[in-house]
Structure formats: structure tokens, C-alpha cells
């Protein structure tokens, strides 16, 4: 449907509906699984709110670098640790909150697990309940790490059951003998020229361009033949 095209390249109605089903199953089962574990006391939530945003990435855009297992688990856990550290080190709540999110971005970038919900996880560690504050650094492991691992495991099972790749494995670019075709180094140079970050792996972008070139060549041959 046209309605989905401006929202996300390659989006289809069936794909979005499948993502909805996956999110329902993923979040519901994560709560059920974590609710049966003994380490969750009455002062800690069974599931943290940032996991809802993680579910959007895992089930709606599983090919995104931001949605890969290490990004989900590492991003949420490391960001929570940063948030706890900032809450304990900085007396000013507004400053601690800001430093928690900024520090989370830095740590996720350095450890190659950038995950937007990680910013919310870091913020939760600062502005959360007394139970969260009392848990200290253990909050990053129960419930955050357990929630994240459960969601990723369910995402793997769901996507494989529905014929999708997760963790995402970029498809191989079709072989092209023309020496003038766009190469990986050309993609790197173009990205450097644009000074922008895009939510797509470089390998996927290279494959997409290779397929586009193949279709353009076919169109040119058909035009000459006509």
C-alpha cells in the first residue's frame, strides 16, 4: 500500500501486520517468562518500558543495525549501567538525567551496540522508582538484561518461523562484470561526502544499489530492443 512507502522503504501491509503479531507475542511472553523468575521482588518491574521500543525495532525492522541482538542486549544493559552510575554520582537530577542519556550514547557508540531504547533505559535508571534506585547496578541485570535476552530469543524464533532473517545476514550482491558498477569503496566515499548516518548496514546498501543497477541495465536493454 502507498500509505506505508514514505514511512519506511520496502514496507508492506503484510510486513507491518506481521510485526504487530510479533510484538504482541514477544512482549506478552517476555512478561510471562520474567514473571516466573524468583529474582523479581515487589519493588522492581517485571518488564521495563524501554523494551516496548526495543520490540518495535526487533519485529518491525529486524534488518536494522539498531535491532540486532548485541544492539538490543548490549545497548539496554550498558546504558542502564551508565544511568545508575550517573544517578549515584551527580546530585542534580536534571544534570544526572542529561548525562545518563549522553553517556549512554557514547558508551553504545564505542561498544558498537547503538540502540535508541538504551537512552530510555539510562533515563529510567535516573528517574525511576525508589525500588529501582535501591537495586543499584543490579537493576541492569534484573530485569533489564533478562528482559532484553528474552525479547531477542523470542525475536529469533519468530522471524525464523516466518521466513525472515534475524539476526540479519546481508544478502550477497549479484555479480556484475561491468567495471563501472558502484563498488563498496564508492558507497563509503558517498557516505563520507554526505556527513549523515543512515539506518541501514553498508553491506545492505551495497546490495541494494547492485540490484538497482541490474534493473536499470535491463530497462536499458528493453528500451533499445523496443
C-alpha positions as CSV (number, residue, x, y, z in Angstrom):
1,X,0.0,0.0,0.0
2,X,1.2,3.5,-0.8
3,X,0.4,4.6,2.8
4,X,3.5,2.6,4.0
5,X,6.0,3.7,1.4
6,X,7.0,7.1,2.8
7,X,7.2,5.7,6.3
8,X,9.8,3.0,5.6
9,X,11.5,1.8,2.4
10,X,10.2,-1.6,1.5
11,X,7.3,-1.5,3.9
12,X,4.3,-3.6,3.1
13,X,0.9,-4.1,4.8
14,X,1.6,-7.8,5.4
15,X,5.0,-7.0,6.8
16,X,3.6,-4.4,9.3
17,X,0.8,-6.8,10.3
18,X,3.4,-9.5,10.9
19,X,5.4,-7.0,13.0
20,X,2.3,-6.3,15.1
21,X,1.8,-10.1,15.7
22,X,5.4,-10.5,16.6
23,X,5.3,-7.6,19.1
24,X,2.2,-9.0,20.8
25,X,3.8,-12.4,21.2
26,X,7.2,-11.0,22.1
27,X,6.1,-8.6,24.8
28,X,3.5,-10.9,26.3
29,X,5.8,-13.9,26.5
30,X,8.6,-11.8,27.9
31,X,6.3,-10.7,30.8
32,X,5.2,-14.3,31.3
33,X,8.8,-15.7,31.3
34,X,10.2,-12.9,33.5
35,X,7.2,-13.0,35.9
36,X,8.0,-16.6,36.8
37,X,11.6,-15.9,37.8
38,X,12.3,-15.6,41.6
39,X,14.6,-12.5,41.5
40,X,11.8,-10.0,40.8
41,X,10.7,-8.5,44.1
42,X,7.6,-6.3,44.6
43,X,9.8,-3.1,44.2
44,X,11.0,-4.0,40.7
45,X,9.0,-4.1,37.5
46,X,8.7,-7.4,35.7
47,X,9.4,-5.6,32.4
48,X,10.9,-2.1,31.7
49,X,9.2,0.4,29.5
50,X,12.1,0.8,27.0
51,X,11.6,-2.8,26.0
52,X,8.4,-1.7,24.1
53,X,10.7,0.5,21.9
54,X,13.1,-2.5,21.5
55,X,10.2,-4.6,20.3
56,X,9.4,-2.1,17.6
57,X,12.9,-2.4,16.2
58,X,13.2,-6.2,16.6
59,X,9.8,-7.0,15.0
60,X,9.2,-4.1,12.6
61,X,12.8,-3.5,11.3
62,X,14.8,-6.7,12.0
63,X,17.3,-5.8,9.3
64,X,18.3,-2.6,11.0
65,X,21.7,-2.5,12.7
66,X,19.9,-0.9,15.7
67,X,17.8,-4.0,16.1
68,X,20.5,-6.7,16.1
69,X,20.9,-8.9,19.3
70,X,24.0,-7.2,20.5
71,X,22.5,-3.8,20.0
72,X,19.4,-4.8,22.0
73,X,21.1,-6.6,24.9
74,X,24.3,-4.6,25.0
75,X,22.6,-1.2,24.4
76,X,20.0,-1.7,27.1
77,X,22.3,-3.2,29.7
78,X,25.3,-0.8,29.2
79,X,23.0,2.2,29.1
80,X,21.3,1.2,32.3
81,X,24.7,0.8,34.0
82,X,25.6,4.3,32.8
83,X,22.3,5.7,34.1
84,X,22.8,4.1,37.6
85,X,26.3,5.5,37.7
86,X,25.2,9.0,36.9
87,X,22.3,8.9,39.4
88,X,24.8,7.9,42.1
89,X,27.5,10.3,41.1
90,X,25.5,13.5,40.3
91,X,23.2,15.1,43.0
92,X,21.3,17.2,40.5
93,X,18.5,15.2,38.9
94,X,18.3,17.2,35.7
95,X,22.0,17.1,35.1
96,X,22.2,13.4,36.0
97,X,19.4,12.6,33.6
98,X,21.1,14.5,30.8
99,X,24.5,12.9,31.5
100,X,22.9,9.5,31.6
101,X,21.5,9.8,28.1
102,X,24.6,11.5,26.7
103,X,26.9,9.0,28.4
104,X,24.7,6.1,27.1
105,X,25.1,7.3,23.5
106,X,28.9,7.5,24.0
107,X,29.2,4.0,25.5
108,X,26.9,2.4,23.0
109,X,28.8,4.0,20.1
110,X,32.2,2.9,21.4
111,X,30.9,-0.7,22.0
112,X,29.1,-0.8,18.7
113,X,25.7,-1.5,20.2
114,X,23.8,1.7,19.4
115,X,20.1,1.1,20.4
116,X,17.7,4.0,20.8
117,X,15.7,2.4,23.6
118,X,19.0,2.4,25.5
119,X,18.6,6.1,26.1
120,X,15.3,5.4,27.7
121,X,16.8,2.7,29.8
122,X,19.5,5.1,31.1
123,X,16.9,7.7,31.9
124,X,14.7,5.1,33.7
125,X,17.7,4.4,36.0
126,X,17.8,8.0,37.0
127,X,14.1,9.0,37.3
128,X,12.7,5.6,38.2
129,X,11.2,4.4,41.5
130,X,12.8,4.0,44.9
131,X,12.9,0.3,44.2
132,X,15.0,0.9,41.1
133,X,17.3,3.2,42.9
134,X,17.7,0.7,45.8
135,X,18.6,-2.1,43.3
136,X,21.5,0.0,42.0
137,X,23.6,-1.7,39.4
138,X,21.8,-5.0,39.7
139,X,18.8,-3.3,38.0
140,X,20.8,-3.6,34.7
141,X,20.7,-7.3,35.0
142,X,17.3,-8.0,36.6
143,X,15.1,-7.0,34.9
144,X,16.8,-5.2,32.0
145,X,19.2,-7.9,30.8
146,X,16.7,-10.7,31.4
147,X,14.0,-8.7,29.5
148,X,16.4,-8.0,26.6
149,X,17.7,-11.5,26.3
150,X,14.1,-12.9,26.4
151,X,12.9,-10.5,23.7
152,X,15.9,-11.2,21.4
153,X,15.4,-15.0,21.8
154,X,11.7,-14.7,21.0
155,X,12.5,-12.5,18.1
156,X,14.9,-15.1,16.6
157,X,12.3,-17.8,16.9
158,X,9.5,-15.7,15.5
159,X,11.5,-14.4,12.5
160,X,12.8,-17.8,11.6
161,X,9.3,-19.3,11.9
162,X,8.1,-16.6,9.5
163,X,10.9,-16.9,7.0
164,X,12.8,-13.7,7.9
165,X,16.5,-13.3,8.7
166,X,17.3,-12.4,12.4
167,X,20.0,-11.8,13.3
168,X,20.2,-10.1,10.0
169,X,22.5,-11.6,7.4
170,X,23.1,-9.3,4.4
171,X,22.4,-10.9,1.0
172,X,25.2,-11.2,-1.5
173,X,25.2,-8.6,-4.2
174,X,24.6,-10.1,-7.7
175,X,27.8,-10.4,-9.7
176,X,28.3,-7.7,-12.3
177,X,31.2,-7.8,-14.7
178,X,30.9,-4.1,-15.7
179,X,34.0,-2.3,-14.3
180,X,31.9,0.9,-13.9
181,X,29.5,-0.5,-11.4
182,X,29.3,1.0,-7.9
183,X,31.7,-0.6,-5.5
184,X,31.9,-0.8,-1.8
185,X,34.5,1.9,-1.6
186,X,32.3,4.2,-3.7
187,X,29.5,3.7,-1.1
188,X,31.9,4.5,1.7
189,X,33.1,7.7,-0.2
190,X,29.5,8.8,-0.8
191,X,28.5,8.3,2.8
192,X,31.6,10.3,3.9
193,X,30.6,13.1,1.5
194,X,27.0,13.3,2.9
195,X,28.1,13.5,6.5
196,X,24.9,11.6,7.5
197,X,24.1,8.4,9.3
198,X,21.5,6.0,7.8
199,X,19.6,3.2,9.5
200,X,20.9,0.5,7.1
201,X,24.1,-1.6,7.1
202,X,26.7,-0.6,4.4
203,X,26.6,-4.2,3.1
204,X,22.8,-4.0,2.6
205,X,23.1,-0.6,0.9
206,X,25.7,-2.0,-1.5
207,X,23.5,-5.0,-2.3
208,X,20.5,-2.7,-2.9
209,X,22.5,-0.5,-5.3
210,X,23.7,-3.6,-7.2
211,X,20.2,-4.8,-7.7
212,X,19.1,-1.3,-8.8
213,X,21.9,-1.3,-11.4
214,X,20.8,-4.7,-12.7
215,X,17.2,-3.4,-13.1
216,X,18.5,-0.2,-14.8
217,X,20.6,-2.2,-17.3
218,X,17.6,-4.5,-18.0
219,X,15.4,-1.4,-18.6
220,X,18.0,0.0,-21.0
221,X,18.3,-3.2,-23.0
222,X,14.5,-3.4,-23.3
223,X,14.4,0.2,-24.4
224,X,17.0,-0.4,-27.1
225,X,15.2,-3.6,-28.2
226,X,11.9,-1.7,-28.5
